[in-house]
Amino acid sequence: MTDPGKPDAAAERARWAASGAAWDRWADSMADPADRVNRPLLDLCGVTAGDRLLDLASGAGEPALTAATLAGPSGLVVASDLVEPMLAGARRRAAANGAHLAFSLADMTSLPFGARSFDRVTCRFGLMFVPDDRAAVAEMARVLRPGGRAAVAVWGPLEGNILFRELAAVLDRHLGPGALAGLDVLFRHSGAGFLAEVLESGGLDGVEVRHLRLSQGVPADRPFWKATLDMAFSPALATLSPSGREALEARIAAHFAGLADGRGLVPVDMHVVLGAGAAR
């Protein structure tokens, strides 16, 4: 299969170095929605007490923080990310929660760990940003013990993710198509069978793929979209003046108000694809 949205390595490093503060800012308020993905991902990975787990692209700390509660004091959870600004939130939250986490800067295609170092590897919404995704999966397989399990979460198709779709529509009209450069990478693994192929070609056996579809209605008068705007579209917003940002947010609020049903609720559906496999 062709890769529809292979990212540029330098651009991705710059994106995440610039996005760390936004992810940290929203991490606590987004904890409950994030848990709707964290738990199924960790269940699919099979995390149990005493496990040694490596979490890749940990960002502001999940699912590493949740995994640490499952692995318990006899286990070890390493939270890793490509750039230090993204790990700042994870360090802060771990200290605040008294969580036992280790931290590491790590390029997913060249992990700084020995072979067979971990029982589990997780990656939530990170694999799609790696230019050589198959090399990243090969590294997951390398650092896993034989029979150890890796699990990843990626976004399903754009049409199944209403919040991204509608925000993108407003930004396209307000800022122009150039503002959405790089958005395709978010949905890079959403094609039918594509994630399974990546995991298998990277060296994982017994690959299993599940589709997680989450639906909810959110009050239109609540700025529920601000976290996603900040975290996913921060490069596009960087050039806006304060008044320009204010005008954009007013336009977004009006757009979502127009999507509300008779009860004043906006549908905010998510489609997430979970994939897992075992090391040989």
Secondary structure, DSSP 8 states (H G I E B T S, - for coil): ---TT---HHHHHHHHHHHHHHHHHHHTTTHHHHHHHHHHHHHHHT--TT-EEEEES-TTTTTHHHHHHHH-TTSEEEEEESSHHHHHHHHHHHHHHT---EEEE-BTTB-SS-TT-EEEEEEES-GGG-SSHHHHHHHHHHHEEEEEEEEEEEE--GGG-HHHHHHHHHHHHHH-GGGGTTGGGGGTT-STTHHHHHHHHTT-EEEEEEEEEE--EEETTS-TTHHHHHHHSHHHHTT--HHHHHHHHHHHHHHHHTT--TTSEEE--EEEEEEEEE--
